[in-house]
Amino acid sequence: MRILRALVAAALLCLVPAVSAHAATDSAHAATDLTSSKADFSYDFEGGTTQGWGPRGDGVSVTVTAEAAHGGTSSLLTTGRTATWHGASIDAPFVRGVGYTVTAYARLVSGQPSSAIALTVQRTPAGGDTTYERVAAATVTDGGWVRLTGTYQFTAESTGVQLYAESSDATGRFYLDDIVITPLGDPTREPISSDFEDGTTQDWAPRAAATLESSTAAAHAGSRALAVGGRSASWDGPALNVLGRMAKGDKYALSVWVRLGPDTASGRLGLSIERRSGGTPSYERVVSPKDMPAGEWVRLSGTYTLAYDVDFLSLYVESDSGTFPFYLDDFSMTYVQPKPIQTDIPALKDKVPFVMGSAFTRPDTLGVHGELLARHFNGVTPGNELKWDATEPREGEFTFADGDYLVDFATRHGMTIRGHTLAWHSQTPDWVFQNADKELLLKRLETHVRTLVTRYKGKIAAWDVVNEVVDENQPDGLRHSKWYEIAGLDFIRTAFRVAHEADPAAKLFINDYNTEFPRKREALYALVKRLKDEGVPIDGVGHQLHLNIEHPPASAVEATIERFATLGVDQQITELDVSIYTDFVSSYDTIPPELLVQQGYRYKELFDVFRRQAAKLSSVTVWGESDDVSWLRSWPIPRLNAPLPFDDELQAKPAYWGIVDPSRLAPSVRRLEAPAGTPKVDGGRDLEWDLLPDSPIARVGDVSAGFQARSSAKGLYLLAEVTDPTAGKDDRVTFTVDGTPYVVGRRGGLSGGATDGQSGSLSGGATGGQHGVPKAAVRRTTTGYRVEALVGMGTDVTVTVHDSSGEAVWNGKVTPTAAIKLTSAAHRAPVLDGIVDRAWSAAPEIRTGTWIQGTSGATAKVRSLWSGSTLYVLAQVSDPALSEESPNPWEQDSVEIFVDPGNGKTKGYEDDDGQYRVSFSGRVTVGGTFDAGGVKDHVKAATRAVPGGYVVEAAVDLPTITLAPGTLLGFDIQVNDATGAARTSAVTWNDSTGRSYLDTSHWGVLRLAQG
């Protein structure tokens, strides 16, 4: 039911005596026959009659008058009212199941105080009580005509259907004019839009105490927007009733522009849905709250599929916190016509040697989404419906409607079901831990696990019994969740024991993310081995695999599968997706097509691994069937992402073809930088090559490789580290540069340079003298062989590693760049007090000189030391004017220390990579992944002001590696120079990209020295 604004809602009656409709004796002037459901009904009162409108309530008078008119010369005047529900009414022309738009204009008689005028429907459903449903309402004065507009539809067989006008002022007199009732046809296909240009709220109403008005104070387009103020809570704000305007199973595109209100510097706004079934409310996020820069309009856009039968449906804008005012404008809701799924392409499940699964929710079972799911997948995982907050929100009160629905759908379609998840640190209600000692917590856990597993015994084949219990950054390798803090490892032991007792046939898994990274892999391995040695019934390990298009390499995934195979456990890929982003901040308005091609090759590489390891894998599950349902549209920030095999229209993407038929992919064009350098070509791998990690060439058959390049005046230096355990006569590497092939055999020897594309002997010289003096060297390694070559300069490079089992290929563009800067840290420890003591004299000095903002300003001389597990950094900053006026720490006078313990040179941060910022006053802030959770406690600093600047001494603990002479760290320094509240310059040591806070790939290198 539509509601009036809160300040007058109480004045309007919700229940009134049933009133017989006034006889429609003068209906001839209505525009059409009232029995029609297809044409407009209009009432303009120009013929001198009331056109079927009559009084509602004793003593009420309804007459046509020339005192005022909206259009023409006459209107309908209502007087003699003594109750709020008194007014003018008509037998409504509404037909059951048909939607209508109702528009009218209202004005008060001169001298009347402002009041709310509402259009309301009274009807009596068959076998039920009389109901009263608001269609439209607005605040009306005697100063001008105000538009009332809304939509209406009823679906239950009803009698006594009346449309009437009422007022919050029980005795108020008012005019009505130009009433138009327009059938919508199928209301679920008709668009809705709001621009507020008519001066009304256009059917938007407050959820609680908020005030709404059409305002000229701001506008996205046109001259007006909806001003929202007086909010009582973060969820209080503007809402639009869309009951009857969305059909179950249909998809709708929603868009609205929002802006912060007056005197509001910051805030976050999002778009949500409230739905009710049987009076029980549920809330769904359409667009997660976005940051709102002051003074800027921000678009909230997303899609929504109604998956439930509802008796209330409303969309609304809310904040994630606070009650600040804001503006709303240019809203639209549009039905999305589904594109038929492709039936002429192979089903994913038919092209892989394991169960092919997808996460799913109710909307994914409906319409074309349901068709896609049934065609391509033979396994499913309910995404949220079996988690603790969904199944036992209050102690002992279990809710299984959604879980049962999904399990029944999967069972009907012959799908294998994974249950996700029984015990997790997230999405667990607070009551579970409230007043709980170990005994009570384990009792609650046992009750929950036994109830769920027993209910779905024989239906759910595998359970994620515990989820994400490992934290490799803790000394014991375990996540110190409330579960662990109260019950220790016994919560894991209990969960597996009880699940096995409840369904001995179900396969029981421990599930975690980042298992493809060595530290996480080993921490989980140690836990599983320990528990299995104790007899805990762990059947398998689940690897989530939330990856991106570049990192980590597929070889890391394969290493993880092979590692856990030694424990004799089943393994499943449980939550696979491949983000197009390599960091947590970037976003595209339109995804570049080449990224989707790159993603296709990434899926190919991964599924090559899965097929090779099929004997050790029983299932691979993608975390959603299509991009439009991916969680990565809202995490870690709202942005356009496309991580899955099918696109928003459920059509096959390059990611799909990477799984099914990689020959359908467009050619891959990768990109690699070739820093300036002159390594010795002797097969020995100079230190120069170790400054960067090798670019992976994914395994094909038994062969894989890593590749690097360096640029110089002599030509292009190339490195291939080949993994190939079995030597063969055909083993070789071909470097093709700008069309010229250079072939290096595993046993040595270089040939190439022939312009017709065929190899010819160069004997150490170039054909025609066009390519300098090429040379090569080969050396055997423990896993294969290494090739180094110096060839002519070029940019188009293909590296092909040949083997009897196949060819591994890298193809792309190589770009010369500046040399990677290298410095060293002496082995000793200083006193951390901001004073430059003698220990620092042993370390070489480097200077910041790479400007990323401005061309002059504060700079620093920097030295480094190391001892034990600690890296020490000294920065002596030249900066005569110091400021911390800005609330943003990066806009204050400060030094930023960047450290990558593994020197991974990745286009994002790994969890032990850190950005350590120290202001001139000693204020420390830390950046990194997941709010720097793995590194935020690893830095200490001391500062001291000195003439002309300040000194920073910092100690960074690096517990994830063992520091030793020769260790290489990714390293850089940035000096921020502030003037007042603004940063006016910034300078680094090595990284010229300005992306050091996002990306470790362009940092310099710090080498730990012996003395």
Phi, psi and omega in degrees: 000135177288148182237152174279166177299150193302328187290343179238357186301321183293337183282340180266134182284137175270332179235125180227161178298143176297136183234133177290140180291144175297136180302135183275065185284341183239043185277359184298334183275353172295150190294330184217171175295130185290350178277351181280145176248008186247337186252164179290151170244125181228147183225109181244353172061024182278346181273002179088000178246167179278357175053042176094350178278140181219178183285149175238108181110149181295138176082355182282140178241132178235116185222159173271136184222154175258007180299326182207153178204141175279313174225144185078215187236356186225160174211178180258123182256131178245124179222177176076018182281145176227006178214153184299328184276355174292149177169211180251139183219164179210150170299117188289141179276018186285138176250134182304133177088354179254136177269151182223148164260130181243126179230138177210161176241136183230151177206144178276151173295144183308135179091354180276139176290154181300148180205169177268125174257135183229146168257126187227149175252132171250132176206162179237106178296149179303123179076009182233185180270156177298136180241158180229121188235123181287133178257314182202155178201153176198157173281129187236144177234180177270005186269353181174170181279139180238134182276131171251130179211145179190178178238156182209144173202140171232149186243341181273143176304126187217157174237167176061042182279116180234147170249129182218158176252134180223172184219148177290342175267111188300335182246006185295146177252138184211160176254148170234147178203160175047057177275126181230129177244118186242117175296141182264357190071236175272105185296338181283353178253353183275134179289156173240137176218152178221126176233351172064016182286345180274002178086004179248174178276357174048054173078355175284140183223155180286150176280336179211250187266359185300151175253139180233137173205148173287124189230148175264007182290336179202155177201140175281315174217151186078212185236359183224157172215170176272118178270129184243123180215182175062028184288140183263346182200169182298329182274352182278131181171204184279136179227149179234125179286119179240020176299130182086351180257354173238138178257143179301130179090351180267155182251139183230140175266127182243137179212137176207146177257135182227156182209145178295148180277186183300144174058030178240114187276330183203162178170169180229134181232145179219175183240129185226168178238135167249129176230151179226140173231120183061029179084355180270118183278148171223152185231135182229137180273124175267313176229120178297149181307133180251151172297139182242098176298137182302134175082002182243142173277135180235134180271130171256117182220144179188184178236155181217137175242121178283120186247008186227157166282130187227155171242004174207135180210119184218140172251149186207158175257133181220166174255161177279343175196161175080170182232031184296153177284157176204172177245151178228139181205160171049058176277145173214144172228123187228133175294134180260110178293120183288143173272135180302144176291155180282124179254002181254018177239154182296148174285135179307317185296339180272355186247008180229151183268031179207172176296130178257112188246167175215142167292150179205160175228181181306311182302333181287350179266356188253150172056218183292332175298317178296323178295316180297316181300313183291327183286319192256346188233140174243016174215149180217155174228115173302126187290318183225344195287346178250005177287165189299316183295336179274332186257333178217070183294332175229149188304125178079356179256096183267139179234120186238009186302310182290317179299315179298319181300313183290319178296320179295319178300312182296320180296318180297330183261011175066033183263145172284136186246132170257131176269128186222115359216156186275320180222126184208152179284342181251160178053035174246124184300151182299329185298334182301323183260353186294125178056027186263126163268183184299316183298314182292319181297316181292329176294315177298318179298315181298317180299315182294310183297314182296321180295312183291312184293323178295318182300322185253021178302131180082353179249315178268120187279330184216144178238136162280096187290311173233148187230127172059055181262000183254138172225102185292349179273353175271148180303326180267001177076010185244146176288127182269065178281175176298324176304310185288320181298326183270318190244355183061208180291349182295337177291327177288315180300317182295315182300316180291319180299312184291320179299319179293321178296321183288326179210089183298339182275344182286142176275131188250126187241149164255129191238139179203164178257166178060022179290350177279352176267136189305316183293317178294319180303313184288325177295317179291320178303314181297320180294313181297316179299316180299313183291320178294322177297331177281348183096009176295131188283066176271119180268333186200169179240131177257128177253115186294309179062060167273099189248178169232179189290351182239333194215145352279171181293155179301332179298329178292323176296316180296320179298323179295313181299316181293326180296311184286340177297335180291345177271355179072025180258154170291156177225146177222143169271119196252337187213044188294130163206160184230099180295146174280352181257146176256001178221179185262009189237322186296157175204152176243143168283324174225130183284125178301133182303326182295333176291325178291325174294315178301320178296323177300317178291329177296315176298321178302310182300318181293316182286337168300316177299311184299321180292319178297327184259020186301331179293342181253353182242131177257346184200145170232122182242128172271147186272068181120146185278333186212158187302327186292344181251008184288140175294340181284000170284342181235353181231138002280347174220158173294122179195162177286118177227157185216071193266003193240173186290337182240147185275188183299332180264013176066027178261151183295134178255174170307327178301320177297312183292333174298329177279315192269314185204085184300342178295343178278353181283145171295156180304140178278132175235100180269170182229137182218136174272143176244089179300153177298135180179158181224069179293153178286131181269088180219007181079004188266355181058085176299163173306327180309318181290333183281353178291338177234151170284154177291142173283123188287141168249110192298149183296136170228124186064238180255006187241140173213174183199168169237151189221141173218165176217150172228148182248148178199173177294337180283335183146204184251119175272133183232143179230134171230117174262106188262128172261110183202096190292340184245121180283139178221160184292338181266001182294126181195164175238131176247120172261118177251116185242117183048042175090350182261120181273142173234118187252129179236118179282159180298332181268007179100168180101135182238131173223158178146184178098356181289133186284347179270008178088354177265143181290140175222151184294130178259335179051039178085003179232162182266145176294123179067006179070023186272344191233028179071213182242092181288149175206163184210160176214146181232140177220138178289142175237174182292339182245003182164243179205160181242136177240130170241141179213151169241120183229180179293152180295149177184172182242329179270113188232134170235132176245121181239122178257115186264142177203157181299339181270353179152188180232129174259132191230137167242131180223131179176199182252134177248127185242124176295140177221175179295156179298151176280127181283141182231133172224181183226160177241128179284154185268089175190168183241132176268172168275128185272089184218006181082002178254135182280100182268180189294335182303328184290340183293344180280347185261140176292151182261137171239162182229144175283131181206010180256104188276125176251348171212125183074182179232000177204160181148205182296141177224174181215148166259132192231139173227159181224146175226166174213151177199134182061238178253016189244136171258130178250139181229132175246128175235119175257108191260131172265112183195100187286339182238118187249142183212139170235030185293324182292141174288345180269121186298330180286351177256014175255159174297117188197167175241134177248129180249122181251127182225127174242101186302329181264000184048046185286338180050052181264160180272028174196181178264137164274169192288348175254006173279142185222148171244109186250112184253131179232119178281168183297338179269358178099005178288128184251130171229149188230137176242150179170184182289152178049053181057033177061031184302328182275351187226352190297337181259015188258011184230141171229151183210154172225141180231161178206131174284137178227162179304125178083008179165217182203164180242136174241126169244127182228148175238121182246117179280136182236075187282350186274352177226167174259115181285135181203159176305135181094346178298137178252128178246140166291134191206140171201166180227140174227136176248123176261131181246121182252143169235112186064231183263013183236147171276126184253345174201160175209138184221141180242177174274309186238313191287119181260002188277339187076012183243022182301331182284350181245334204214125182267001193288343182243017173288159173282194183229137177245125181253129180282127183265166182287316187245000000 
